[in-house]
Amino acid sequence: MDGTQASFSAHDPQPEPALMADQRFQPTPDDTALGPGAEAAENGPISIPQSLFQRASANRFRPVFAVAIGVLLAIFALNIGTAQAGWSSFANLFSVRAGQSSSAAQAPLQLDRMKPQKQAEALLELAVGRSDGAVEQISSRVENWQGKVKWDSQIATLTTAALNSSDLRVRESGIEVELAAYGLAKNSASLNYLLTTAESPDPAQKIWALWALGLMANRGVETDRIAQVLTAHLKDSDENSRRWAVEGLALTGAAQAIEPLLKTMHDDPSPTVRERAACALAESGMFTHEQRMTAVPQLLNYTDDPALDAQTHTWAFEALADITRQRLPNDSNAWRSWYDSTKGDSF
């Protein structure tokens, strides 16, 4: 990164009180309680931990993908390096010989002998490592993990790594495992619960629901409706809600989310929220490259929009660089000249 460009800074979410989930809610047929690692003591609350999803790339954007859902602050210390340290022992599970591919497709019998929690961990490790067949194995097994996989520090670390992958299919695998660990089936019961929780006066419940709604939308559960709900929350009075509505919209991967994210980047009074919107447009979340390219014309306008401050101008330049993979100076005329010369080209 050169000296003229500022990176996105990492904003740790504030500690939140433990989420108390409604004990009457039963999102899956086997009466599994909602939430990562949720253990429903008789007549007691469900405590849902936090995790911090921080990108490990060396790109100029260093966004934070975060979901603040409880009070397990120790998970904030987890990062991609921690996950990588754990991966070194995984090859032993499949007795991989030196020089051979550690393909999940080669070891279905070994996987079948594992408990669902270990299956999810092992396959997500392989998916992050781009092993052949891992994504497909997750897709074929994830429905059977409902009620059997719990949210813990290892799953938090692995979903961190998956959501920070440059491969959208790996990010999708992370979403699938996260939903399973939350106990959220991809059905109307779970959706209705999240929609209700997104209106909660409890900040911890609300921001978790906004995040989880994005996960659900990405997996095809009433995507358009969820995108509309999250867009409406961009007008909430509190900064945290707007920020997590941005994160949720990024997760949806819906084309209709691009315009409200652009508007938020331009109009939101909070620098944090504007930054998160810029990052969502640039590389976070689940948008395809083609979808991100549709934001380029407006981002060009933002680079010298007199209504915007210098920092937002810089975020617009950085978003352009990350989307197009061009390394031009922070000069509006240079970017417009380049864009005009490439109209009709594919990237």
Beta strands, then each sheet from edge to edge (+ up, - down):
strand 1: 51-54
strand 2: 64-67
sheet 1: 1+ 2-
end
